[in-house]
Structure formats: C-alpha cells, structure tokens
C-alpha cells in the first residue's frame, strides 16, 4: 500500500473537518486493529499500520495539517526533483532556514527530543477563596509516560535500530537549485533511529492518556487572569523527552456584596435621606470576618465614596491589603405614613433654600438665563 497516494483523512476514516480529538481517537482504534502484533505475518497489515501512522503524524501537527489541506501530499515532497525516492519532507517549515544557515552557526546533527506540550486548566473560585487562598484537587486527562516501555515507544525486550533513510543523522538532504536543503527525516522524525517493534500499550508513541489528580495551592490575593504554573505536569514528551508545564488560569466569580478593583473592595450602600442629612454610622461585614464601622458625615450626597484603609484584598505575594471603599447612594422614601408626610410638610415649610446650596444655585442660574432671554 502506497500511503502517499491515499488521502490521509481517508486513511484515518475521518472527515476533513474533524477536530484533533476525533482524529486521535480514530487513529488509536485503527492502530490497534492493524498493529503487526495482532496480525502476525500479514504484510498488508504492517503496511496499513505504517500508512495510518504517517497520516496521523501529519494531521496531529497544526502546521503540517494546514500545509496538507492546501497542497496535499506535494507539501511534503521536494517539488518534483533533486531528492531520491522516498526522501519526502516531513519536517517543520523552519527546517529550510536551519539547513541553509545551520552549518555556519553550529546546526545539524540529530534533532533534540521535543519537550511535551504545555496544558491549560481553567479554575473558577469565589471572591472569599481569592481573599483567603485555598488548596484544591483537580483532575485532568493528560499524556503520561508509558510505563511498560518507560517512554521509549519500543516493546519491552526490544530496541531500536539506525534509520536506513537518513543513516542515523536525523536529517535528509536534497538539492534545490543552488542550495542543498536539509529536512527532518520523515521516517525517524529526527531521532536517527527507528523502533523495531512498537510498544503495544502506547502504539510506539512512548506516552498514553491517563487521568491525573493534582493538588493546587491558590495563594491569597489572586484575581481573574492570575496564572499558576505547575512545572512538569503538562503533556509527557515523546520518546522520553521532558514533559511540558500545566498552567492554571483563575476566574473569580461575582460577589453578592463586593466588586473588586485591584486590591480594593467596593460596595454601594443605600442610606435614608434622614441619615444623609443628619449623619450616622453603618456596619459592613468584611471578607476577613470582621465588622467594619463606617461613619456617615452629615449632609453626604449620593456618589460620595468613603474609604477605610487596609481592610481590602491582600496584596498577592506581598504585604498589606487594599482599601474598603463604600459608595453612598441616598434613597428617597417611597412609602410614607400620614404622620411622616405631615412632618415632611412641616420641614418643607421651614426651608429657606439655603439648606441645599446645590439646588439653590442651579435654580438661580435658570432664573438668570430666563431673564437674559426676556430682556
């Protein structure tokens, strides 16, 4: 079977619009079905296994898949001349620059094993948890080192042999015009050696997907967008390469009472117009469990902010805390008893206009504007 003549999506039995998870799942099912160990002595099964492995190697890589979707198999060939049969280009597009300038700047040789991919995990916490910090357990599905083959991809008791296509160099060369171009070997993928017998547990990848439970410490003072890095807990690297990292992105839920601006906690408090006129005191329960007394000065207006310093959110990985900010909203009564209305009428009768200088000033300006129009 010549895999280069068969569409990669057709080989993996998926649609061209399939996502990464669908492609991976189909590959694993087909790899188990056509694995040489399950079909001993069947040359067709071995060829099919190699073909679907080549197809998956292309489609699992976003850059390679984009090139394949646009150009087909020609994306990994040498343009029709220069290279020997079978010396297709399966490496990254950046390899051409490495081949031109690599030898002058110390390039060449076997490709270093790629580090595993980093992972992202989104965690939602409450504002109280952001204030105090917390310890939480999370469970993620992540590629981990295959235990039977210890991440090497070879069936236990077997080994590897030198790649015959690249001669163990991890690179293949081809002539393109005046340039000698080097690319990652498509057979060994830059390792310089190939696995004689792929591991049954991982299909030769050296890693398997398994659930992993982790303990995560969230420090006090975090905010939405805070990123926690857990080193070495990302995807396992291929063939024993180092793992990537896990990044936990925090999202703080909306609180019933407080809004947050940096390290400050802001709350909007409605007060009666009598409290606004005469002054008084209100009590705000803080996230720290304390009850904070806020003095209301007489004559306060809506929108005025009162601040109590040092009782807001903790400073992340630092000392001290932000402020508690109370924004006042003067509420006009809508339900009054007959006696209350009577008292307000008595108050209204004693008003001279000087009690509310803002209102008096505004109507004085209206009066002056009207006089200017009638003069």
C-alpha positions as CSV (number, residue, x, y, z in Angstrom):
1,X,0.0,0.0,0.0
2,X,1.5,3.4,-1.0
3,X,0.2,5.7,1.7
4,X,1.4,8.8,-0.3
5,X,-1.3,8.0,-2.9
6,X,-4.2,7.8,-0.4
7,X,-5.8,10.7,1.3
8,X,-4.7,11.0,4.9
9,X,-8.2,11.7,6.1
10,X,-9.5,8.7,4.2
11,X,-6.7,6.5,5.8
12,X,-7.8,7.6,9.3
13,X,-11.6,7.3,8.4
14,X,-12.4,10.9,9.5
15,X,-13.9,13.9,7.8
16,X,-11.6,16.8,6.7
17,X,-13.4,19.0,9.3
18,X,-12.6,16.6,12.2
19,X,-11.1,18.1,15.3
20,X,-7.9,16.9,17.0
21,X,-9.7,14.6,19.5
22,X,-11.7,12.8,16.8
23,X,-8.5,12.3,14.7
24,X,-6.6,11.0,17.7
25,X,-9.4,8.6,18.7
26,X,-9.8,7.2,15.2
27,X,-6.0,6.7,14.9
28,X,-5.8,4.8,18.1
29,X,-8.6,2.5,17.1
30,X,-7.1,1.8,13.7
31,X,-3.6,1.4,15.1
32,X,-4.8,-1.3,17.5
33,X,-6.7,-3.0,14.6
34,X,-3.8,-3.1,12.2
35,X,-0.9,-3.5,14.6
36,X,1.6,-6.1,13.3
37,X,1.4,-8.0,16.6
38,X,-2.3,-8.6,16.1
39,X,-1.8,-9.6,12.5
40,X,1.5,-11.7,12.5
41,X,2.9,-12.4,9.2
42,X,0.5,-10.1,7.3
43,X,2.4,-7.7,5.1
44,X,-0.7,-5.8,4.2
45,X,-1.5,-5.1,7.9
46,X,2.1,-3.9,8.5
47,X,1.9,-1.6,5.5
48,X,-1.5,-0.3,6.6
49,X,-0.2,0.3,10.1
50,X,2.7,2.4,8.8
51,X,0.4,4.3,6.5
52,X,-2.1,5.4,9.2
53,X,0.9,6.2,11.5
54,X,2.2,8.5,8.8
55,X,-1.2,10.1,8.2
56,X,-1.6,10.7,11.9
57,X,1.9,12.2,12.2
58,X,0.9,14.8,9.7
59,X,-2.7,15.6,10.8
60,X,-1.8,15.9,14.5
61,X,0.6,18.7,13.8
62,X,-1.3,22.0,13.1
63,X,1.4,23.3,10.7
64,X,1.7,20.1,8.8
65,X,-2.1,19.7,8.6
66,X,-2.6,23.2,7.2
67,X,0.0,22.5,4.5
68,X,-1.5,19.2,3.7
69,X,-5.0,20.7,3.4
70,X,-3.7,23.3,1.0
71,X,-1.2,21.3,-1.1
72,X,-1.9,17.7,-0.4
73,X,1.0,15.2,-0.5
74,X,3.1,17.7,-2.5
75,X,3.5,19.8,0.6
76,X,6.0,17.1,1.9
77,X,7.8,16.4,-1.4
78,X,10.7,18.2,-2.9
79,X,8.8,19.9,-5.7
80,X,9.4,17.1,-8.2
81,X,13.2,16.8,-8.4
82,X,16.5,16.7,-6.5
83,X,15.8,14.1,-3.8
84,X,15.9,10.4,-4.1
85,X,12.8,8.3,-4.0
86,X,11.2,8.2,-0.5
87,X,13.0,11.4,0.7
88,X,9.9,13.4,1.3
89,X,9.9,16.4,3.6
90,X,8.1,15.7,6.8
91,X,9.8,18.3,9.0
92,X,8.7,21.8,10.1
93,X,8.8,24.6,7.6
94,X,11.5,26.3,9.6
95,X,13.9,23.4,8.7
96,X,14.8,25.0,5.4
97,X,16.3,28.0,7.2
98,X,18.2,25.7,9.5
99,X,19.6,23.8,6.6
100,X,20.8,27.0,4.8
101,X,22.3,28.6,7.9
102,X,22.7,25.7,10.3
103,X,26.2,24.5,9.5
104,X,27.6,28.0,9.7
105,X,26.0,28.5,13.1
106,X,26.5,25.1,14.7
107,X,23.4,23.5,13.3
108,X,23.0,19.9,12.0
109,X,23.1,16.6,13.7
110,X,20.2,14.7,15.3
111,X,17.2,16.6,16.3
112,X,16.8,17.0,20.0
113,X,13.7,15.4,21.5
114,X,10.9,17.8,21.7
115,X,9.6,18.8,25.1
116,X,6.0,17.9,25.8
117,X,3.2,20.4,25.2
118,X,2.0,22.8,27.9
119,X,-1.6,22.4,29.1
120,X,-4.2,25.0,30.3
121,X,-6.7,24.4,33.0
122,X,-9.4,27.0,33.9
123,X,-10.4,27.1,37.6
124,X,-13.3,29.1,39.0
125,X,-13.1,30.3,42.6
126,X,-15.2,32.6,44.8
127,X,-14.0,36.1,46.0
128,X,-13.8,34.7,49.5
129,X,-11.4,32.0,48.3
130,X,-9.4,34.6,46.4
131,X,-9.2,36.5,49.7
132,X,-8.1,33.6,51.9
133,X,-6.4,31.4,49.4
134,X,-7.3,27.7,49.1
135,X,-5.9,24.2,48.4
136,X,-7.8,22.3,45.8
137,X,-7.6,19.0,43.9
138,X,-8.1,19.0,40.2
139,X,-8.3,16.0,37.8
140,X,-7.1,16.3,34.2
141,X,-6.7,13.9,31.3
142,X,-3.1,14.1,30.2
143,X,-0.5,12.2,28.3
144,X,1.9,10.5,30.6
145,X,5.0,8.3,30.2
146,X,4.0,4.8,29.1
147,X,5.1,2.5,32.0
148,X,5.6,-0.8,30.1
149,X,8.1,0.8,27.6
150,X,9.3,3.6,30.0
151,X,8.5,6.2,27.4
152,X,10.8,4.8,24.7
153,X,8.0,3.5,22.5
154,X,9.5,0.1,22.0
155,X,8.0,-3.2,23.2
156,X,9.9,-4.3,26.4
157,X,12.8,-6.6,25.5
158,X,13.2,-5.0,22.0
159,X,15.2,-2.0,21.0
160,X,15.8,0.4,18.1
161,X,18.0,0.3,15.0
162,X,19.7,3.0,13.0
163,X,17.4,4.7,10.5
164,X,18.4,3.5,7.0
165,X,16.9,6.5,5.2
166,X,19.0,9.2,6.9
167,X,21.8,6.9,8.1
168,X,21.3,7.8,11.7
169,X,21.7,11.6,11.2
170,X,18.1,12.5,11.7
171,X,18.2,14.7,8.5
172,X,17.8,14.0,4.8
173,X,19.3,16.2,2.1
174,X,18.1,17.3,-1.3
175,X,19.3,19.7,-4.0
176,X,17.1,22.6,-4.8
177,X,18.7,24.9,-7.3
178,X,21.9,26.2,-5.9
179,X,21.0,25.1,-2.4
180,X,21.5,21.9,-0.5
181,X,18.4,21.6,1.7
182,X,18.2,19.6,4.8
183,X,15.0,18.5,6.4
184,X,13.9,16.3,9.3
185,X,13.9,12.7,8.3
186,X,10.3,11.6,7.7
187,X,11.0,8.0,8.8
188,X,12.7,8.6,12.2
189,X,11.4,12.2,12.8
190,X,14.9,13.4,13.6
191,X,15.8,10.7,16.1
192,X,18.3,8.9,13.9
193,X,16.8,5.6,14.9
194,X,13.6,3.7,14.4
195,X,11.7,1.3,16.7
196,X,11.9,-2.3,15.7
197,X,8.7,-3.4,17.5
198,X,6.3,-0.6,18.7
199,X,5.0,-1.0,22.3
200,X,1.5,-2.5,22.4
201,X,0.4,-0.1,25.2
202,X,1.2,3.2,23.5
203,X,1.5,2.2,19.8
204,X,5.1,3.4,19.7
205,X,4.4,6.9,21.0
206,X,6.0,6.4,24.4
207,X,3.1,8.0,26.2
208,X,-0.6,7.3,27.0
209,X,-3.5,9.4,28.1
210,X,-4.5,8.9,31.7
211,X,-6.4,10.9,34.4
212,X,-4.1,12.6,36.8
213,X,-5.1,14.2,40.2
214,X,-3.1,17.2,41.3
215,X,-3.1,19.3,44.5
216,X,-3.1,23.0,43.7
217,X,-2.4,25.8,46.2
218,X,-4.1,29.1,45.4
219,X,-2.4,31.9,47.3
220,X,-4.4,34.8,48.9
221,X,-4.9,37.9,46.7
222,X,-5.3,36.2,43.3
223,X,-7.5,37.8,40.7
224,X,-9.2,36.8,37.5
225,X,-6.5,36.1,34.9
226,X,-3.9,35.1,37.5
227,X,-1.9,32.2,36.1
228,X,-0.4,29.4,38.3
229,X,2.4,27.4,36.7
230,X,2.8,23.8,37.8
231,X,6.1,22.7,36.4
232,X,6.4,19.3,34.7
233,X,2.7,18.5,34.8
234,X,1.9,19.0,31.2
235,X,2.0,16.5,28.3
236,X,4.7,13.9,28.5
237,X,7.4,14.5,25.9
238,X,7.7,11.9,23.0
239,X,10.1,9.1,23.5
240,X,11.2,10.1,27.0
241,X,11.6,13.8,26.3
242,X,10.9,16.2,29.2
243,X,7.2,17.0,30.0
244,X,5.6,20.4,29.4
245,X,4.0,22.5,32.2
246,X,0.5,22.9,33.4
247,X,-0.9,26.5,33.5
248,X,-3.9,27.1,35.7
249,X,-5.9,30.2,34.8
250,X,-8.1,31.6,37.6
251,X,-11.6,33.1,37.2
252,X,-13.1,34.9,40.2
253,X,-16.9,34.7,40.4
254,X,-19.0,37.8,41.0
255,X,-19.7,38.5,44.7
256,X,-23.1,39.5,46.1
257,X,-21.8,42.5,48.0
258,X,-18.4,43.5,46.8
259,X,-16.8,44.4,43.5
260,X,-13.1,44.4,43.1
261,X,-10.7,47.0,41.6
262,X,-7.2,45.8,42.0
263,X,-6.7,45.3,45.8
264,X,-9.7,47.5,46.7
265,X,-13.1,46.2,47.6
266,X,-16.0,48.4,46.6
267,X,-19.6,48.2,47.8
268,X,-22.6,50.5,47.1
269,X,-24.7,51.3,50.2
270,X,-28.1,52.9,50.1
271,X,-28.9,55.1,53.1
272,X,-32.1,57.0,54.1
273,X,-32.3,60.7,53.3
274,X,-32.5,61.5,57.1
275,X,-29.2,59.6,57.7
276,X,-27.7,61.5,54.8
277,X,-28.9,64.8,56.3
278,X,-28.1,64.1,60.0
279,X,-25.2,61.7,59.6
280,X,-24.8,58.4,61.3
281,X,-22.9,55.1,61.1
282,X,-23.2,51.9,59.1
283,X,-21.6,48.4,59.6
284,X,-20.1,46.4,56.7
285,X,-19.2,42.7,57.2
286,X,-15.8,42.2,55.6
287,X,-14.3,39.1,53.8
288,X,-11.9,38.9,56.7
289,X,-14.8,38.1,59.1
290,X,-14.6,41.4,60.9
291,X,-17.4,44.0,61.1
292,X,-16.2,47.4,59.9
293,X,-17.8,50.6,61.2
294,X,-18.2,53.4,58.6
295,X,-19.0,56.9,59.9
296,X,-21.5,58.8,57.7
297,X,-20.9,62.6,57.8
298,X,-24.0,64.9,57.9
299,X,-25.0,66.3,54.6
300,X,-23.4,63.5,52.5
301,X,-24.5,63.3,48.8
302,X,-25.2,60.3,46.5
303,X,-22.0,59.1,44.8
304,X,-19.7,60.1,47.7
305,X,-17.1,57.5,48.5
306,X,-16.0,56.7,52.0
307,X,-12.7,54.7,52.4
308,X,-11.4,52.5,55.2
309,X,-7.8,51.8,54.5
310,X,-6.1,48.4,54.9
311,X,-9.2,46.2,55.0
312,X,-9.5,45.3,51.3
313,X,-7.9,42.4,49.4
314,X,-4.5,41.0,50.3
315,X,-1.6,42.0,48.1
316,X,-0.6,38.9,46.0
317,X,2.7,37.6,47.2
318,X,3.3,40.8,49.2
319,X,2.4,42.5,52.4
320,X,-0.6,44.6,53.3
321,X,-4.1,44.9,52.0
322,X,-6.1,47.3,49.8
323,X,-8.9,49.5,51.0
324,X,-12.6,49.1,51.6
325,X,-14.5,51.7,49.5
326,X,-18.1,52.4,50.4
327,X,-20.1,54.4,47.7
328,X,-23.1,56.1,49.1
329,X,-26.5,56.2,47.4
330,X,-29.1,58.4,49.1
331,X,-32.5,56.7,48.8
332,X,-35.7,58.8,48.5
333,X,-38.6,57.2,50.5
334,X,-41.5,55.8,48.5
335,X,-43.7,54.6,51.3
336,X,-44.6,57.2,54.0
337,X,-47.2,57.1,56.7
338,X,-49.6,60.1,57.1
339,X,-47.6,61.2,60.1
340,X,-44.3,61.1,58.2
341,X,-45.8,63.1,55.4
342,X,-47.1,65.7,57.9
343,X,-43.6,66.0,59.4
344,X,-42.1,66.5,56.0
345,X,-44.6,69.2,55.1
346,X,-43.6,71.0,58.4
347,X,-40.0,70.7,57.4
348,X,-40.7,71.9,53.9
349,X,-42.5,75.0,55.3
350,X,-39.4,76.0,57.2
351,X,-37.0,75.7,54.2
352,X,-35.3,78.9,53.1
353,X,-33.3,77.3,50.2
354,X,-30.0,77.7,52.0
355,X,-30.3,74.1,53.2
356,X,-29.4,72.7,49.8
357,X,-26.9,75.1,48.1
358,X,-26.6,72.9,45.0
359,X,-30.3,73.2,44.3
360,X,-30.5,76.9,45.1
361,X,-27.5,77.6,42.8
362,X,-29.0,75.7,40.0
363,X,-32.4,77.5,40.0
364,X,-30.6,80.8,40.4
365,X,-28.8,80.1,37.2
366,X,-32.0,79.1,35.5
367,X,-33.6,82.4,36.6
368,X,-30.7,84.4,35.3
369,X,-30.8,82.6,31.9
370,X,-34.6,83.3,31.6
371,X,-34.1,86.9,32.4
372,X,-31.4,87.2,29.7
373,X,-33.9,85.7,27.2
374,X,-36.7,88.2,28.0
375,X,-34.5,91.3,28.2
